[in-house]
Amino acid sequence: MMKTPVETAHRLPELREHHLPEDCRDSVKELLKSTYGYEQFRNLEIYQDLSQGKDTLCISQGQLIENVICEAEKAHTGGVQPDNILLTAPTGAGKSLLFQLPAIYLGQEYNLLTIAVSPLKALIVDQVEGLQDLGYERVAYASSDLSPEQKMEVYRQVREGEIDLFYLSPELLLSYDIKHFVGNRRVGMVVIDEAHTVTTWGKEFRVDYWFLGRYPNRLKESLGYTFPLFALTATAVWNPDGGNDMVFETIRSLQMEPCVLYVGTVKRRNIGFDIRQLALEEGEPMIKASNAS
């Protein structure tokens, strides 16, 4: 039977079950301390299976990082198709660490390059400078802020293995053949940060987001090998029926099937409100009270 457009649009993507490791390897824990100065990983609260209910489980950042590294190793050492990963988690959950630390490890152990695609130039610069301030120098970005000479120097560092985590905007990434940036350097993982922008901004905002979803698969064909796609967002609406859905639409738009989906709870337990009644002195104007509140 031929599917109608509505049926096709509402088709649920193929999802893999969670198979989280018990812990992450000791060498990654050592990198966490030597690079970031942290003694231990933070915990994340995710839903076990939203299609079955709202039961949650607590996982460590380390477990998810190990999962990401294992998928990249599966592609690199075994040459088999890895699972892609989509994570939704609230702002402040430490999502940048979840792809930065695997990128650092993959570069150190296998000389693999991680490409991080992000829509916001200020966010790219902030993350790069944040790592550099910690003393990690094998990270860089290319943007319109850099002169042609500066960009060519960054590309040289990427090609010659001096950079392991390379940030690009979608526009720049889609403007050139990948060899223009990486030469013969092997790509170990592609990260799509702020992944909700693929579905909520799209061609009406920046046309390159409309084409970004097709790019990873074309890139694999061009390079002749595979790698995992890791997408992260703090803004995603879950609705399998289709209305305002962002989770499944992101998976479809980025062509991430098969995909392991981690949906984090949206509650920010580290934020509170202290509400107090304001006492006005006699004769005090209300406009002042309004400003004070």
N, C-alpha and C positions, 0 to 999 in steps of 0.2 A: 504494500500500500504506500502511495506517495505521501510524504509528510507535508503538512501545511506549513506556511511560514511561521505561524505561532508555535506549532509543535517543535519546529527546528530551533527557534529562539529559546524555548524553554527546556531544551534537552540538557540534562545535567551532565557535566563533564565527568570523565573517568577519574575517580579518586583512589589513591592507595591507602591502605590502613597504616596507622601510626606504628612504627617499629623503632621506638626510641631506645638507644643504648642505655645501659645502667648508669654509665658515667663517661666522662671524656678521658682521653689518654693523658698521662702525666706530663708529656712534653707540651701539651696545650695549656695545662695549668701553669707550667713554668713560664710560658709566653705571656699569660694573663698577668702574672706578677711582674715580670721583667719589663713588659711594655706599658701596662696600665697602672701597675702598682697595687692591684687588687689581690687579696688573699683568697677570695672565693667568689663563685658566681652568684648572681641574683636569681631568684625564683620567678617563674611566670605561671599565671593561672590560665589554663586553656580549657575549652569545652571538649569533653570526650567525643561526643557525636551529637551535633545539634539536630540532626534529623531524627534522633531518638529521644531527645530531651535536653535539659540544661544542666546535667551533671558535669562537674568540672574536676580537673586533676591538676596538681601542682608539679611542674617540671623545672629543671634547672636550665639556665642558659647553656651550661656545659653540655647537657644532653643534646640540645638542638644543634649546637656548634659541632659536636661529634657527628651528628647525622648529616650535616652539610658537608663536612670533610669526607665522610665515607662515600657519599654520592659522587664527589669530585674524583676520589681515588678509584671508584668503580669505573668511571669513564676513562681515566688516564691509564691505569694499569691493566684493566681488563678489556677496554675497548667496547664495553656494552653500554646500552642506553640507560642512563641514570634516571632516577625520579626527580622531577622538578619540585620545588617547595614554595608554597605561599604561606606567609605568616601575617596575621592581623594581630596587632597588639597596641595598647594605648601609648600615647606620647609619654616618654619618661620610662618606658619599660626596658630601655637599653638595646633597641633594635640595631643601631649602628655597630655595636660590638659583635652582634651575631654574624655579620658578614666580614667585618674588618679582621677579626681574629682568624677565621678560616683563611682569608686572603694572605695574611702574614705567614701562617703555617704552610700553606700550599706553595708560596714563593720560596720559603726557606728550605722545605724538604724536596721539592720537585722542580723548582724554578718555573712554576706555573704563574701565569698572569691572570689576575682578576680584573674584569672591567665592570665598573659601577656606573650605571646610568641614572642620573638624577635630574629632575626638571628645574631645580632652583639653584642658580649660580651662587647665591649667598650661602646656601646649605653646603654646596660642594666645597667652597673655600673654607668654611667653618670646620668641616670634618677633616680636610687635608691639613689645615694649620693646627688643628687640635692634636692630630697624631704627631706632627712635626714638633710641637711644643713638648710632647712626651719623650722626644728623642728618637722617634721612628722616622727615618728619612726615605724609606723605599716606597713613598707614596707621592702622587702628583696629579695634576689636573690640566686640562687644556680647555681654554674658553676664549671668547672674543676679547677678554681683558688683556690677554697676552699678545705681545708683538709677534710677527711671523718668526723672528729669530728665536724668541723664547719658546714658541711652540715646537719649532724644529729641534731645539735642544731637549725638550721633554720627550718627543718622539724617539730621539736617539737613545735616551736613557731607558725608555720602555723596550726598544728593540734589542739593546745590548744587555738586558737583564738587570739593570740598576733600579728598576721600579717594579714592584709586585702588585700594587693596587693603583689602578688608573681610573680616574673619574672623568666622565664625558657627559655632555648634554645630548639629548636625542638628536637635535639638529646637526651637531658636529659629527656624531657617530654615523648618521645616515648620509652624510655628504660625500664620504670617501669610501673607497675599498678598504677593508679592514687592514690589509697589508700596509697601507699608508701609515697606520699608527703602530702596528705591532711587528711588521717585518715577518720574520720566521719564528717569532716567539710563540710558544704554545699557550692558548687560552685554557685556563682551568675551570673558570666559572664566570657567568655573567649575572650581575645583580641589577635588579630594577627596584630602585628606592622610590618611595612615594608612589607605589604602583597604582593606586586608585586614579591617578591622573590620566591613565590610559583610557578609562571609561567615562570619567566625569568631565574631562576637558575636551579631549578628542579634537577632531579637525576644526571645530568652531573656534577653538582657542589657539592651538599651535598644531599645524597640519602634520608635523612629524610624529605626533602621538598616534595619529590614525594609521601610520605605516609601521610603527615600532613593533607591533605584535608579530608581524611576518618576518622581522629581521633575524631573530635568533636561529630559526630553522634554516633560513637562507645562508646564514653565516656558517652553520655546521656543514652544509653542503659544499660551500666554497672552501672551507678549511680541510674537509675530508675526515673529520673526527667529531666526536660529540663531547658535551659538557653539560652540567646541570644549570638550570635557570633558577635563581633564588629571588623571589619578589616579596617585598615587605611594604606594609602600609598600616597607618593608624586609623584610617578612614575607610570603613567598608561596611555596607549594609548587607545582612544575610537575608535572602528571601528566595528560596528555591522555586516559588511560583512565578518569579520573574519581575514583579513590580518593584522598581527601585533597587533591584539586586545589583550589588557591586562585587561580591565575592566570586560568584560563578562567572559573571561577565568578564572579570579580570582574567580568570583562567582561560576562558574562551578567546578573549582578545589577544592575549600573549601566547596563545597556542601552547599551553603548558602541559597538556595531557601527555602521559600520565602524571598526576600531581599528588603530592602529599600536602594536605591542608591542615594548618594549625590556626584555629580561630581563638584568639585570646578574649578574655572578658574585658568589658569596656570600663569597668569601675576603677577609679583612681583612688585606691585606699590610702595613698600617701598625701591626699589633699583633704583639708577640712575647712569648715566655715565657722567663724566665731561671730555670732549675731548678738548685738547688745542694743538695748533700748537707749535712745539718745534723750538725755534730760536737758530741756531748754530753760535758761534763766529768764526771769520776767523781763519782757521788753526786747528780748533777742529776736531779730527778724528771722522769718522762716527760710528765706533765701540762703542764709548762712548755714542753717541746719541741713538744707538740701545739699550744699556743697560739701559739708562735713561727712555726709553719708556716702 
